[in-house]
């Protein structure tokens, strides 16, 4: 999902490509996609240890394939896990609740 009017052509990708997998851009302009993007992003937020399996050559191909499978089906998987979407906004005021627990009245 993107902001109306967003055009990624300056990145050299289409919205369809961006919807299929994570796409990022380095400060030098290099565009990364899929697991390459994840490998670059996680260390920047202090989570580099979470992607160590992607650094293992024997695992990287398999994990890249699994990532693409997940990315293509992420909306379906989210619905199966109970994700109900963000609560609606009324008169410009939006509820700030976890969408996994939409049915809770006290959230």
Secondary structure, DSSP 8 states (H G I E B T S, - for coil): ---TT--GGGGT--HHHHHHS-EEE-TTS-EEETHHHHHHHHHHTT-GGGGGGGGSHHHHHHHHHHHHHHHHTHHHHHHHTT------EETTEE----GGGTT-S--
